[in-house]
Amino acid sequence: MNQVVLIIIIVVCLVFSAYFSATETAFTTLNKVRVKTKADDGNRRAKLVLKLANDYDRLLSTILIGNNIVNILASSMGTLLFIQWCSGNSDLASVLSTIVLTVLVLIFGEISPKSLAKEFPETFASFSAPIINALIYVLLPVNFLFSQWKKLLNKVFRSKEDNTITDDELITMVDEAEHEGGINAQESELIKSAIEFNDLEVKDILIPRVDVVAVDAASSEEEIAQVFMETHFSRLPVYKDTVDNIIGILHEKDFIKQRSEPDFDIEKVVKPAVFVVGTAKISDILRQLQKAKSHMAIVSGEFGDVIGIITMEDILEELVGEIWDEHDDVQSDITQTGENEYKVLGGVTVNDFCDYFDLDEIECDSQTVGGWVMDMLGKVPAEGDMLVYENLTITVVRAEDRRITELGVVVKSAEEDEEGEK
């Protein structure tokens, strides 16, 4: 065969090898969400790309068949060409052909096209879609045989892997999208909060009983008005005799209206309370509060006692972050006070504490870092009590009513840790 013809065939084979390699990479790395958005907007190429991507097994079979055919053909033509160049010495021709074709296929048929396709996956997939779609129909009989072979393999080697996407995997995807610039940090945080939302229980975010402000049904008008004025709350739980006997929720506007009546009776304006358990999912409680048209729920313990309250605002803050109004004393749960020093409020959740200081998950029964420190100390806390946990030195800065309200945390640097070990 003419040498020029052999060279042309080899070049054409390398071009098709590059095409198949780039197509495989493009369809593997493309962003399906982005392609679906274009398809929904009426882009015909995007619709074809999405159709091929959703039938990936057939697409991959076509690519592999085509790639192997052109690579084998290039290798055969290369051997014939080098036999002519080596004056019939077939052994030398085979060695030279193998070396040269391997280098050419690696550089021009694999590495270069795959690198370029990885940078512009959607663009290249849109370009290659009509060609590869036509080849799929051309190779339909062969693809059918391979699909039957795949079904046989699946029956012989049954997969026991769970292919469902976990919350952790979704969060990793969001982190990657943020890293690649697809979404900003605020959007990333909102999406991650939404993903984690369904896993949170009432006990994770409730206001504990010790912090609950409630009024006795027997209180005078002046006493109730004083509580509203001091707390700036618009709603207060009302109890009889003991906080464990909540009879309802008092709205400030209803109180003001009833107060003007000559026969003031707080029980006339108290709204029914919504009672929930600590193990309920906050997503379910949100719907329950919406249905009851209430902004507050009372959290009951296993013995019927009141262990705290949860508000609509507490639930929404898990999605959008802290919500402050003009009466709130704005303060951060964790504040950096020095180079490696931090102030931590005792009510910070253990999970938030671990996330902030990059710690492995702490297994404990307490919900708050204050409770966890008490468990670690093994006693009622006193100001000045100290413990060391991993690279943190934790000190009780303020303790009130036998609970920790503020901690000081000092983070040891890697150098200090190494010196300590020596």
C-alpha positions, -999 to +999 in steps of 0.1 A: +000+000+000+012+035-008+031+051+021+011+084+017-022+065+020-009+047+051+001+080+067-033+095+059-051+065+074-029+067+106-036+105+109-074+099+105-073+071+131-055+094+155-081+122+149-109+097+157-090+084+187-088+119+200-125+125+193-136+093+212-113+100+241-125+136+244-161+126+241-158+101+269-142+127+292-167+154+282-198+132+290-181+120+322-174+154+336-202+176+323-226+193+347-260+176+341-278+203+359-264+230+337-272+209+306-307+202+318-313+240+323-302+247+287-324+218+275-354+232+294-348+265+277-352+248+243-316+242+233-318+212+209-281+202+213-285+202+251-315+180+248-295+155+227-266+157+252-289+150+281-305+121+263-271+105+256-258+112+291-289+094+305-282+063+284-245+063+294-240+025+291-248+025+254-228+057+249-198+043+266-200+010+246-201+030+213-171+051+224-150+021+235-158+001+203-150+031+181-118+039+201-105+004+199-112+000+162-093+032+153-064+024+176-060-011+163-063+001+127-037+028+134-014+002+149-018-022+119-012+006+094+018+018+114+033-017+112+028-019+074+044+016+070+075+007+091+079-026+073+083-005+041+107+019+058+127-009+073+132-028+040+111-058+050+126-063+085+093-072+102+108-076+137+124-041+137+093-027+121+070-041+148+092-026+176+095+008+160+058+008+151+048-001+187+070+026+202+060+054+178+022+046+177+021+043+215+036+078+219+014+093+192-018+077+207-009+087+242-002+123+233-026+130+205-053+103+211-056+103+249-038+129+271-043+161+250-079+156+240-090+145+274-073+175+291-090+199+267-124+181+270-122+183+308-118+221+306-149+225+283-171+194+289-205+209+280-191+227+249-174+195+235-203+173+244-226+196+224-202+194+195-198+157+195-234+147+203-247+144+167-217+124+156-217+100+185-255+097+182-252+086+146-225+061+155-247+046+182-273+037+155-245+024+132-232+002+160-267-008+172-262-046+166-229-046+184-242-025+213-271-050+216-247-079+221-227-059+247-259-049+266-268-086+268-233-094+280-236-067+307-269-080+319-253-115+322-224-100+342-249-081+365-266-114+373-234-132+380-218-104+400-247-088+419-238-054+434-244-050+471-235-013+471-260+013+481-262+038+452-283+063+470-267+097+477-261+105+514-264+139+530-226+140+534-222+134+497-246+162+489-227+185+511-195+176+494-211+184+461-222+218+474-186+224+486-173+215+452-198+238+435-188+266+458-151+259+451-157+260+414-175+293+416-209+280+406-224+293+439-212+318+465-205+312+501-239+324+513-258+302+488-236+273+498-244+278+535-281+280+528-281+248+507-262+229+534-285+241+561-315+229+541-298+195+536-291+191+573-325+205+583-344+172+582-319+156+605-323+181+633-346+172+663-364+196+687-339+188+715-311+200+693-323+236+692-349+240+720-346+268+746-340+249+779-364+252+807-340+272+828-340+299+802-377+299+796-396+331+808-432+322+818-459+339+839-482+325+865-519+327+857-523+341+892-500+371+885-513+406+886-517+428+856-487+449+867-465+418+871-473+405+837-468+439+821-434+442+838-423+408+823-434+419+788-416+452+793-383+437+806-381+408+781-395+425+750-411+392+741-444+393+723-456+359+736-452+342+770-462+307+782-487+308+811-487+282+838-507+273+869-488+267+902-458+252+884-441+256+850-448+219+843-485+228+841-485+251+810-521+262+802-515+282+771-496+311+754-503+348+761-499+373+733-489+408+743-515+424+721-543+402+736-530+411+771-531+448+764-567+445+750-579+425+780-562+447+804-585+476+795-615+455+805-629+460+840-629+423+848-594+413+838-589+376+835-557+363+819-573+329+811-598+345+788-571+355+763-547+326+767-543+307+734-540+269+734-504+257+735-488+233+711-470+204+729-442+185+712-416+160+722-378+165+721-372+137+696-396+152+670-380+164+637-380+202+635-392+200+599-424+182+612-428+208+640-426+236+615-455+222+596-474+216+629-469+252+640-480+265+606-512+243+608-519+255+644-511+291+634-488+293+664-453+306+668-443+286+699-444+250+711-439+236+746-414+207+747-425+179+771-403+153+786-410+116+791-426+122+825-449+150+813-426+177+826-417+208+806-381+206+794-381+238+773-398+256+744-392+259+707-402+289+685-408+294+648-378+318+649-356+291+663-365+267+635-361+293+607-327+303+622-314+268+614-320+276+577-310+313+574-288+319+604-294+342+634-324+366+632-319+397+652-345+424+660-341+459+674-344+447+710-319+418+708-285+422+724-264+410+694-236+387+705-217+359+687-218+324+701-181+320+695-159+351+695-121+353+688-105+374+716-068+369+708-045+352+684-055+317+695-080+326+722-118+324+720-149+332+741-176+304+738-211+307+752-222+276+772-253+273+751-234+266+719-243+231+705-216+204+706-218+200+668-213+237+662-184+237+686-167+208+667-173+224+633-158+257+645-126+242+660-123+214+633-128+185+658-140+150+652-175+144+663-178+143+701-199+114+713-218+126+744-253+128+759-252+166+762-266+189+735-245+220+746-208+225+750-215+237+785-232+204+794-203+185+777-177+203+798-197+195+829-197+158+819-159+160+813-153+177+847-176+153+865-189+179+889-208+211+893-187+236+875-169+265+892-153+295+876-116+287+868-122+249+863-100+237+834-097+208+811-076+199+780-092+182+750-070+174+720-054+208+710-078+229+731-074+242+766-109+249+779-116+271+810-149+279+828-150+317+827-185+321+841-209+297+858-244+306+871-271+285+888-249+254+886-244+256+848-218+270+825-226+302+807-192+312+792-160+293+784-125+304+774-108+283+748-071+284+739-060+266+707-025+251+707-006+255+674+010+225+657+044+237+669+032+239+705+018+204+702+051+190+689+071+207+717+047+193+743+052+158+729+089+162+732 
